[in-house]
């Protein structure tokens, strides 16, 4: 069980850091058009777009959807661990 927990948490942490990196790239001019920005965008943007449908930016500039996305990702990771633990 510890191995499953470690793998799920590792994947969750990696994706969380990818979301944080993608958000930080938005603070730098033209950073999202770089190779790393495009790569992260292809991996993170489909997930973030789900939350952007429900949470509009505040004042047109402040996007809170990545915060909710990280919380939801953590919730799903712990739920997945609980389901796997139930069946093992």
Buried (B, 14 or more C-beta within 10 A) or exposed (E): EEEEBEEBBEEBEEBBEBBBBBBEBEEEEEBBEEEEBEEBBEEBEEBBEEBBEEBEEEEEEEBEBBEBBBEEBBEEBBEBBEEEEEEE
